Amino acid sequence: MAKGANAVLALSRALYGKRLTEADYDALVNCKTLTEFTGVLKSKPEYEALLSAPGVICTASALEELVSKRQFEHFASICRYELAIGNRFYQYFIIKTEIEQILRCTVSLLSGNSEIYLLQMNPFLDKHVHIDLFALGRANSLQEVLAVLGRTPYERIYRSCLNAERVSYLTFELAFQSYFETAIKKLIKDCFSGSERKALLELISASLDIKLISSTFRALKSYKDILPLAQVPLQSMVTLTNFSEREVAQFGKFESADAFLESVSRGCYKDWFSRESELPLETQLSRSLCDRCKKQIRFSVYPSVVMFCYLLLSQFQTENLVRIIEGIKFQVPAQTLRDGLNL
């Protein structure tokens, strides 16, 4: 088992070593067409075989699907080691994927757009997810989504959201986030112990906290009149966090987004963002998490932490590539694209 765990650590670092460099990103953001973008990305060993396969089409949606597929292939290769050593931590990413797809479908329906973009799932994921992703993509109403989720752990949660006094995306987001945190906390407790468990919990909590900060800021700025945070039981919903119970309880008492950020800027994430920065809050927080992962993937002695760091950094790289593809498609200036990347 020790050898298997070390293999997870070594493979994660090896895959991280093949990441795109800042010079690579500079070349990609300066591409004028998707064909040019494909040529530059194809020159990188990690993407050469994928983009050289017969039938590759240089459209935005096709390229987004391909770069996302590469991320899932790496995820699957690491998970095979996890399965080999009898560890179940890979389920973190299965649950995360399922919830992301459910929320993506929900927000598209609430916005009046029944079409949803579903990633082409890796065979490993197709085999292990508990929901029919293709049926989810065909849903034309929230009730149809509920039907797809029948006999899964998500059915009860979705039904309770539909029965809420005010049905909004924030209701679904908070409810599923609460479920996710509870499930992951139990998973980590079952899979790890001691200092490794503590280190992994701190890192995962940080990855969740930046979403909590962004969501709370967005709620105070845009949803305050639709669903006041004072009505949301955050203390019972936020269970995996580096914030104290007192700090979480305080979130629902802020009257403005600015007052909320002022408070957060004095806490444990005070060095993760600047209120004077021109960059969006979410971008600043993501970059700080990225920096934390880059440090820990080099120096942590815990395989689970190294694996988690790699998979987060891989996700950031995929998001960067998708952002560049969309930017080229809509002719966004290269410098604007570059400023929005998470490096």
Phi, psi and chi 1 to 4 in degrees:
 res  aa     phi    psi   chi1   chi2   chi3   chi4
   1 MET       -  -38.8 -176.0  175.1  -69.0      -
   2 ALA   -62.2  -41.9      -      -      -      -
   3 LYS   -65.1  -39.8  -69.6 -178.6  179.4  179.3
   4 GLY   -63.9  -41.7      -      -      -      -
   5 ALA   -63.9  -40.7      -      -      -      -
   6 ASN   -65.7  -31.0  -74.0  -26.1      -      -
   7 ALA   -66.6  -37.8      -      -      -      -
   8 VAL   -61.2  -44.5  170.4      -      -      -
   9 LEU   -62.7  -47.9 -173.9  149.3      -      -
  10 ALA   -65.0  -42.7      -      -      -      -
  11 LEU   -65.3  -40.7  177.8   58.8      -      -
  12 SER   -61.4  -44.0  -61.8      -      -      -
  13 ARG   -69.1  -35.8  -75.1  178.7  174.5  158.4
  14 ALA   -65.2  -42.8      -      -      -      -
  15 LEU   -66.8  -37.9  -68.3  173.1      -      -
  16 TYR   -62.9  -34.1  173.1   66.7      -      -
  17 GLY   -65.1  -16.5      -      -      -      -
  18 LYS   -96.6   11.9  -61.3  176.8 -178.2  179.3
  19 ARG   -65.5  162.3   68.5 -166.0 -179.9  -79.0
  20 LEU   -72.6  141.7  -64.8  176.0      -      -
  21 THR   -93.1  171.6   65.1      -      -      -
  22 GLU   -63.0  -35.1  -68.4 -156.4   23.7      -
  23 ALA   -63.0  -38.0      -      -      -      -
  24 ASP   -62.8  -44.1  -66.4  -29.2      -      -
  25 TYR   -64.5  -38.3  -79.0  119.2      -      -
  26 ASP   -60.0  -41.9  -73.3  -23.0      -      -
  27 ALA   -66.3  -38.5      -      -      -      -
  28 LEU   -70.8  -42.8  -70.0  167.3      -      -
  29 VAL   -69.4  -19.7  -62.1      -      -      -
  30 ASN   -89.5    0.6  -77.8  -63.6      -      -
  31 CYS   -69.2  140.7  -68.3      -      -      -
  32 LYS   -94.4  -23.2  -57.8  -59.2 -178.1 -176.1
  33 THR  -134.6  162.4   65.8      -      -      -
  34 LEU   -68.2  -29.5  -68.0  176.1      -      -
  35 THR   -64.9  -42.4  -59.5      -      -      -
  36 GLU   -65.0  -41.4 -174.0 -179.1   -9.5      -
  37 PHE   -59.0  -45.6  170.4   89.7      -      -
  38 THR   -60.6  -40.9  -56.3      -      -      -
  39 GLY   -63.4  -41.7      -      -      -      -
  40 VAL   -67.0  -45.2  172.6      -      -      -
  41 LEU   -68.0  -33.3 -165.5   59.9      -      -
  42 LYS   -65.9  -22.7 -168.7 -172.4  -65.4 -174.8
  43 SER   -74.3   -9.0   67.6      -      -      -
  44 LYS   -92.3  127.8  -51.8  -55.8  167.4 -172.0
  45 PRO   -51.6  -35.8  -27.3   35.9      -      -
  46 GLU   -64.1  -27.2  -83.8  -65.2  -80.0      -
  47 TYR  -114.0   -4.9  -66.0   93.2      -      -
  48 GLU   -58.6  -53.3 -178.9 -180.0    5.5      -
  49 ALA   -64.3  -39.5      -      -      -      -
  50 LEU   -63.2  -43.2 -167.8   68.1      -      -
  51 LEU   -86.7  -10.6  -65.6  172.8      -      -
  52 SER   -94.7   -3.5  -61.1      -      -      -
  53 ALA   -65.2  148.7      -      -      -      -
  54 PRO   -59.0  139.7  -22.9   33.8      -      -
  55 GLY    86.6    5.6      -      -      -      -
  56 VAL   -66.5  127.4  171.4      -      -      -
  57 ILE  -110.3  134.2  -56.2  173.6      -      -
  58 CYS   -87.6   58.1  -66.5      -      -      -
  59 THR  -108.4  159.1   62.9      -      -      -
  60 ALA   -58.8  -47.5      -      -      -      -
  61 SER   -65.5  -39.3   58.7      -      -      -
  62 ALA   -66.3  -42.0      -      -      -      -
  63 LEU   -68.3  -39.5  -69.5  172.6      -      -
  64 GLU   -61.3  -40.6  -71.5  172.0   12.7      -
  65 GLU   -64.1  -40.2 -175.1  175.2  -63.6      -
  66 LEU   -68.4  -44.4  -74.0  172.6      -      -
  67 VAL   -69.0  -31.8  -63.5      -      -      -
  68 SER   -70.2  -35.7  -62.5      -      -      -
  69 LYS   -61.9  -39.3  179.7 -179.4  178.6 -177.7
  70 ARG   -60.8  -41.4  171.1   59.3   66.5 -164.1
  71 GLN   -61.1  -43.9  178.3 -168.8   -3.4      -
  72 PHE   -68.3  -31.4  -78.0  122.8      -      -
  73 GLU   -65.6  -40.9  -74.4  176.2  -11.1      -
  74 HIS   -66.3  -41.0  -73.8  179.2      -      -
  75 PHE   -57.9  -45.2  160.8   65.2      -      -
  76 ALA   -64.9  -39.2      -      -      -      -
  77 SER   -64.7  -37.6   65.3      -      -      -
  78 ILE   -70.9  -39.6  -66.4  175.6      -      -
  79 CYS   -65.0  -28.7  -75.2      -      -      -
  80 ARG   -62.8  -36.4  -81.1 -167.9  -73.8  -89.3
  81 TYR   -68.3  -40.8  -81.9   96.3      -      -
  82 GLU   -57.9  -45.6  -78.9  -82.4  -67.9      -
  83 LEU   -64.4  -37.2  -71.1  168.0      -      -
  84 ALA   -64.3  -33.0      -      -      -      -
  85 ILE   -95.4    8.5   64.5  175.8      -      -
  86 GLY    78.5   16.7      -      -      -      -
  87 ASN   -93.1  145.8 -155.4  -22.1      -      -
  88 ARG  -110.3   12.6  -64.2 -174.7  -63.9  108.0
  89 PHE   -65.1  -22.2 -176.6   59.2      -      -
  90 TYR   -57.0  -21.9   73.5   91.5      -      -
  91 GLN   -63.0  -22.7  -68.9  179.4    7.1      -
  92 TYR   -52.2  -47.6  170.4   96.2      -      -
  93 PHE   -76.8  -26.0  -58.6   96.0      -      -
  94 ILE   -67.5  -49.7  -58.7  -63.1      -      -
  95 ILE   -61.5  -43.6  -62.0  171.1      -      -
  96 LYS   -59.6  -44.5  179.9  174.9 -179.8  -71.0
  97 THR   -63.3  -44.6  -62.5      -      -      -
  98 GLU   -60.7  -46.3  -68.0  174.1  -20.7      -
  99 ILE   -66.3  -40.3  -70.4  177.2      -      -
 100 GLU   -59.5  -41.8  -74.8  174.3  -11.7      -
 101 GLN   -68.2  -40.1  -64.1  -62.7  -29.0      -
 102 ILE   -62.7  -45.6  -67.4  169.5      -      -
 103 LEU   -68.9  -36.8  -68.1  178.2      -      -
 104 ARG   -63.1  -43.1  178.7 -179.7  -64.7 -177.1
 105 CYS   -63.5  -43.0 -179.8      -      -      -
 106 THR   -63.7  -46.0  -59.8      -      -      -
 107 VAL   -66.1  -32.9   73.3      -      -      -
 108 SER   -68.3  -36.5   71.4      -      -      -
 109 LEU   -72.1  -40.7  -69.6  169.5      -      -
 110 LEU   -66.0  -27.5  -72.9  171.5      -      -
 111 SER   -87.4    0.2   63.0      -      -      -
 112 GLY    87.3   10.8      -      -      -      -
 113 ASN  -114.8  103.8  178.3   16.0      -      -
 114 SER   -76.3  -12.5   60.4      -      -      -
 115 GLU   -81.3  138.7  -64.0 -178.1   -2.2      -
 116 ILE  -136.2  138.2 -178.1  173.5      -      -
 117 TYR   -89.2  116.4  170.8   70.0      -      -
 118 LEU  -108.6  129.2  -74.6  174.9      -      -
 119 LEU   -63.1  145.8  -64.2  174.4      -      -
 120 GLN   -72.5  111.2 -179.0  178.5   -7.6      -
 121 MET   -76.4  143.3  -53.5  -54.9  -68.2      -
 122 ASN   -64.5  144.8 -176.7  -79.4      -      -
 123 PRO   -52.1  -34.1  -29.4   36.3      -      -
 124 PHE   -59.4  -44.8  177.4   89.4      -      -
 125 LEU   -71.1  -41.4  -68.5  174.6      -      -
 126 ASP   -54.6  -35.1  -77.0  -25.4      -      -
 127 LYS   -77.7  -26.7 -177.1  178.9  177.9  180.0
 128 HIS  -109.2  -18.3  -72.2   81.2      -      -
 129 VAL   -69.8  153.6  -68.3      -      -      -
 130 HIS   -99.4    2.2  -57.9  105.8      -      -
 131 ILE  -124.4  154.1   57.0  178.1      -      -
 132 ASP   -86.1  100.1 -174.3  -22.8      -      -
 133 LEU   -65.5  -31.5  -64.1  177.9      -      -
 134 PHE   -73.9  -37.3  -62.8  101.0      -      -
 135 ALA   -65.7  -36.3      -      -      -      -
 136 LEU   -61.8  -40.9 -167.5   65.7      -      -
 137 GLY   -67.2  -23.7      -      -      -      -
 138 ARG   -89.0   -6.6  -67.4 -168.2  -63.4  -90.9
 139 ALA   -64.4  134.7      -      -      -      -
 140 ASN  -109.9    0.9  -68.7  -48.5      -      -
 141 SER  -154.0  164.4   67.9      -      -      -
 142 LEU   -65.3  -33.2  -61.9 -179.1      -      -
 143 GLN   -65.9  -35.7  -71.9  -65.7  -23.4      -
 144 GLU   -68.8  -34.7  -72.0 -174.7   15.7      -
 145 VAL   -62.4  -44.8  173.5      -      -      -
 146 LEU   -57.6  -40.8  177.2   61.6      -      -
 147 ALA   -64.2  -39.1      -      -      -      -
 148 VAL   -63.9  -33.9  173.0      -      -      -
 149 LEU   -84.0    3.9  -60.6  178.8      -      -
 150 GLY   -56.9  139.3      -      -      -      -
 151 ARG    63.1   28.1  -61.6 -177.0  179.8 -180.0
 152 THR  -121.7  165.7   72.3      -      -      -
 153 PRO   -63.6  -12.8  -21.2   33.2      -      -
 154 TYR   -93.5  -11.7  -50.8  113.5      -      -
 155 GLU   -59.7  -48.6 -179.8 -177.1   16.0      -
 156 ARG   -62.3  -40.9  178.1 -176.0   57.0   80.2
 157 ILE   -64.5  -46.2  -55.0  168.6      -      -
 158 TYR   -64.9  -39.9 -150.5   86.8      -      -
 159 ARG   -62.9  -42.0 -170.9 -175.9  -57.9  -81.9
 160 SER   -64.1  -34.5   67.2      -      -      -
 161 CYS   -68.2  -38.8  -68.0      -      -      -
 162 LEU   -67.5  -28.5  -73.8  179.2      -      -
 163 ASN   -89.6    1.8  -67.1  -27.6      -      -
 164 ALA   -66.3  155.7      -      -      -      -
 165 GLU   -61.0  -39.7 -177.3  177.4  -10.0      -
 166 ARG  -124.8  115.7  -65.0 -180.0  179.2  179.4
 167 VAL   -89.8  112.3  178.0      -      -      -
 168 SER  -140.8  164.7   71.6      -      -      -
 169 TYR   -61.1  -35.9  176.6   69.8      -      -
 170 LEU   -59.3  -36.1 -175.8   61.6      -      -
 171 THR   -59.6  -47.9  -54.2      -      -      -
 172 PHE   -66.1  -43.5  -71.0   93.4      -      -
 173 GLU   -60.1  -46.6 -173.8  177.5   41.6      -
 174 LEU   -69.1  -40.0  -70.4  172.2      -      -
 175 ALA   -65.1  -44.8      -      -      -      -
 176 PHE   -72.6  -30.4  -84.4   93.0      -      -
 177 GLN   -65.4  -39.1 -175.2   66.5   20.3      -
 178 SER   -63.3  -45.2  175.2      -      -      -
 179 TYR   -61.0  -44.7  169.7   82.3      -      -
 180 PHE   -59.5  -47.3  177.4   74.9      -      -
 181 GLU   -62.8  -43.5  -67.4 -174.0   13.4      -
 182 THR   -63.0  -44.1  -58.5      -      -      -
 183 ALA   -65.7  -41.9      -      -      -      -
 184 ILE   -71.2  -36.9  -62.4  -48.4      -      -
 185 LYS   -61.2  -41.7 -160.2  168.6 -174.7  177.9
 186 LYS   -67.4  -40.9 -178.2  178.8 -174.9  -55.4
 187 LEU   -61.6  -44.9 -177.7   62.9      -      -
 188 ILE   -65.3  -39.3  -65.8  174.0      -      -
 189 LYS   -62.8  -37.1 -177.7  178.5  179.5 -179.0
 190 ASP   -75.3  -31.0  -68.0  -17.3      -      -
 191 CYS   -94.2  -26.6  -67.3      -      -      -
 192 PHE  -135.0  168.5  -54.0  103.6      -      -
 193 SER  -149.7  169.7   61.1      -      -      -
 194 GLY    59.9 -143.6      -      -      -      -
 195 SER   -68.1  -28.5   54.4      -      -      -
 196 GLU   -66.1  -42.8 -178.9  171.9   16.8      -
 197 ARG   -60.8  -43.5  177.6 -165.3  -69.2  173.7
 198 LYS   -62.5  -45.7  179.8 -179.1  178.1 -177.9
 199 ALA   -63.9  -41.5      -      -      -      -
 200 LEU   -68.3  -41.3 -175.0   59.2      -      -
 201 LEU   -60.9  -41.7  -81.8  172.1      -      -
 202 GLU   -63.1  -41.4  -72.7  178.7   -6.4      -
 203 LEU   -70.7  -45.4 -178.9   59.3      -      -
 204 ILE   -64.6  -39.1  -68.0  179.8      -      -
 205 SER   -60.6  -40.2  -66.4      -      -      -
 206 ALA   -63.7  -40.7      -      -      -      -
 207 SER   -65.4  -32.2   71.7      -      -      -
 208 LEU   -80.9  -34.6  -64.5  174.1      -      -
 209 ASP   -65.0  -36.4  -78.6  -17.6      -      -
 210 ILE   -66.4  -30.0   66.2  171.0      -      -
 211 LYS   -73.0  -37.4  -66.4 -178.4  179.1  179.5
 212 LEU   -63.7  -43.8  174.0   62.4      -      -
 213 ILE   -62.0  -46.7  -64.9  170.4      -      -
 214 SER   -63.5  -44.0  -63.1      -      -      -
 215 SER   -65.4  -41.7  -64.0      -      -      -
 216 THR   -65.5  -43.3  -55.7      -      -      -
 217 PHE   -60.4  -44.9  177.9   75.2      -      -
 218 ARG   -65.2  -39.4 -174.4  171.5   68.8 -111.9
 219 ALA   -64.7  -43.1      -      -      -      -
 220 LEU   -69.1  -29.0  -72.8  168.5      -      -
 221 LYS   -86.8  -36.4 -165.7  171.2 -176.5  179.1
 222 SER  -119.4  -26.1  -54.5      -      -      -
 223 TYR  -112.3    8.7  -65.3  105.4      -      -
 224 LYS   -55.4  -40.7 -174.1  177.0  178.3 -178.8
 225 ASP   -81.3  -22.9  -64.1  -29.0      -      -
 226 ILE   -81.6  -46.3  -60.2  174.4      -      -
 227 LEU  -145.5   89.5 -176.4   63.7      -      -
 228 PRO   -57.4  136.2  -22.7   34.4      -      -
 229 LEU   -63.3  -23.8  -83.5  179.1      -      -
 230 ALA   -61.8  -22.9      -      -      -      -
 231 GLN   -89.4   -4.9  -61.7  179.2   12.2      -
 232 VAL   -98.5  122.7  178.9      -      -      -
 233 PRO   -76.1   69.3   30.9  -36.2      -      -
 234 LEU   -60.1  -35.3  -76.3  175.6      -      -
 235 GLN   -60.8  -35.6  -80.0  179.6  -73.5      -
 236 SER   -85.0  -18.6   61.9      -      -      -
 237 MET   -94.1  -32.2  -58.5  177.1   81.3      -
 238 VAL   -96.5  101.8  178.6      -      -      -
 239 THR  -115.7  -15.3   59.6      -      -      -
 240 LEU  -120.1   95.1 -165.8   52.6      -      -
 241 THR  -157.5  156.9  177.9      -      -      -
 242 ASN   -92.9   -3.9  -70.1  -35.7      -      -
 243 PHE   -77.8  153.6  -72.5  112.5      -      -
 244 SER   -79.8  162.5   66.7      -      -      -
 245 GLU   -59.6  -37.4  -70.7 -174.1   11.4      -
 246 ARG   -63.5  -41.7  178.7  178.1  173.7  -82.9
 247 GLU   -65.9  -42.2  -72.2  173.8  -43.4      -
 248 VAL   -63.5  -41.1  173.5      -      -      -
 249 ALA   -62.3  -31.7      -      -      -      -
 250 GLN   -72.0  -23.3 -166.3   68.7   24.7      -
 251 PHE   -55.6  -40.7  -76.7    6.0      -      -
 252 GLY   -75.5   -3.5      -      -      -      -
 253 LYS  -100.8   -6.1  -59.9  178.3 -178.5  178.9
 254 PHE   -75.4  141.3  -70.7  104.9      -      -
 255 GLU   -93.0  -16.8  -64.6  -64.8  -33.4      -
 256 SER  -146.7  160.2   69.3      -      -      -
 257 ALA   -65.3  -36.6      -      -      -      -
 258 ASP   -65.6  -40.5  -73.5  -21.8      -      -
 259 ALA   -65.1  -37.6      -      -      -      -
 260 PHE   -63.4  -47.6  167.1   70.2      -      -
 261 LEU   -64.7  -34.7  -75.6 -171.7      -      -
 262 GLU   -61.4  -40.4  171.9   62.6   26.5      -
 263 SER   -68.9  -46.3  175.4      -      -      -
 264 VAL   -63.4  -33.3  174.3      -      -      -
 265 SER   -68.1   -7.4   66.3      -      -      -
 266 ARG  -104.9   -0.4  -63.5 -166.8  -59.9  -92.6
 267 GLY  -100.8 -153.8      -      -      -      -
 268 CYS   -69.4  -13.3   57.6      -      -      -
 269 TYR  -109.6   24.3  -64.9  103.0      -      -
 270 LYS   -62.8  -26.9   61.6 -178.5  179.2 -178.2
 271 ASP   -94.3    6.0  -62.0  -35.1      -      -
 272 TRP   -91.9  -14.1  -74.3   51.0      -      -
 273 PHE  -157.5  162.4   68.9   96.5      -      -
 274 SER  -127.7  132.0  169.8      -      -      -
 275 ARG   -70.7  -17.2  -62.9  176.5   65.8 -161.2
 276 GLU   -89.2  -10.4  -74.5   71.7   39.5      -
 277 SER   -67.7  146.8  174.7      -      -      -
 278 GLU   -82.0  -13.2  -65.0 -178.5   -2.4      -
 279 LEU   -74.4  147.0  -68.4  173.5      -      -
 280 PRO   -59.4  150.5  -22.2   33.0      -      -
 281 LEU   -55.9  -45.5  174.2   64.6      -      -
 282 GLU   -61.6  -38.0 -170.6  170.5   -5.1      -
 283 THR   -65.1  -43.6  -60.3      -      -      -
 284 GLN   -61.2  -45.2  -66.6 -174.6   64.8      -
 285 LEU   -66.2  -40.2  -67.9  170.5      -      -
 286 SER   -64.4  -40.2  -67.4      -      -      -
 287 ARG   -65.9  -36.8  -73.6 -174.5  175.2 -177.2
 288 SER   -67.1  -40.3  -66.6      -      -      -
 289 LEU   -64.2  -40.5  177.5   61.6      -      -
 290 CYS   -59.4  -44.6 -173.9      -      -      -
 291 ASP   -62.9  -40.4  -69.9  -20.5      -      -
 292 ARG   -62.9  -42.0  175.4   67.7   61.8   89.2
 293 CYS   -66.5  -40.1  -71.8      -      -      -
 294 LYS   -60.6  -36.5  -72.8  177.5 -179.6  177.5
 295 LYS   -72.4  -46.1 -178.7  177.3  179.8  179.8
 296 GLN   -73.4  -29.6  -66.6 -154.5   20.3      -
 297 ILE   -66.7  -23.2 -159.4  171.8      -      -
 298 ARG   -87.2  -37.7  -67.9  179.8 -179.5  -84.9
 299 PHE  -111.0  -16.0  -60.6  109.8      -      -
 300 SER   -69.5  143.8  176.8      -      -      -
 301 VAL   -98.5    2.8  -62.6      -      -      -
 302 TYR  -101.2  120.3  -56.9  120.1      -      -
 303 PRO   -55.3  -40.3  -27.4   36.2      -      -
 304 SER   -64.6  -38.6   61.8      -      -      -
 305 VAL   -68.7  -43.6  172.4      -      -      -
 306 VAL   -62.7  -43.7  172.7      -      -      -
 307 MET   -62.1  -45.2 -179.8 -175.5   79.3      -
 308 PHE   -63.7  -40.6 -172.9   79.5      -      -
 309 CYS   -62.3  -45.1  -75.0      -      -      -
 310 TYR   -61.4  -45.5  166.2   69.8      -      -
 311 LEU   -67.2  -32.8  -69.4  168.4      -      -
 312 LEU   -68.1  -43.6  -84.3 -177.7      -      -
 313 LEU   -66.1  -35.4  -68.0  169.6      -      -
 314 SER   -64.8  -39.2  175.5      -      -      -
 315 GLN   -64.7  -41.8  178.0 -178.7  -40.8      -
 316 PHE   -61.1  -40.8  -72.9  143.7      -      -
 317 GLN   -63.9  -42.7  177.8  167.8  -65.6      -
 318 THR   -61.8  -43.5  -62.2      -      -      -
 319 GLU   -63.2  -37.8  -69.5  170.4   -4.7      -
 320 ASN   -62.0  -45.3  -74.4  -20.8      -      -
 321 LEU   -64.6  -42.2  -69.6  174.2      -      -
 322 VAL   -62.2  -40.4  169.6      -      -      -
 323 ARG   -63.5  -40.1 -173.2  172.0  -74.0  113.3
 324 ILE   -66.8  -43.5  -65.4  171.7      -      -
 325 ILE   -58.0  -46.6  -68.6  168.9      -      -
 326 GLU   -65.7  -37.2  -69.0  -64.6  -42.4      -
 327 GLY   -64.0  -42.4      -      -      -      -
 328 ILE   -64.5  -42.1  -65.6  172.3      -      -
 329 LYS   -58.2  -41.5  177.4 -179.0  176.9 -178.4
 330 PHE  -102.1   14.2  -65.5  105.5      -      -
 331 GLN    57.5   45.3  -60.7 -178.3  -29.8      -
 332 VAL   -75.8  136.7  176.8      -      -      -
 333 PRO   -55.6  144.3  -26.2   34.9      -      -
 334 ALA   -57.4  -41.8      -      -      -      -
 335 GLN   -67.6  -36.6 -171.0   56.0   52.3      -
 336 THR   -63.9  -41.6  -57.1      -      -      -
 337 LEU   -60.3  -48.1  -89.9 -179.9      -      -
 338 ARG   -60.0  -39.9 -175.5   69.3  165.4   74.1
 339 ASP   -67.7  -24.2  -68.2  -17.8      -      -
 340 GLY   -91.2   -2.4      -      -      -      -
 341 LEU   -79.0  151.6  -60.8 -178.2      -      -
 342 ASN  -100.4   95.4 -169.4    1.1      -      -
 343 LEU  -114.2      -  -56.4  176.0      -      -
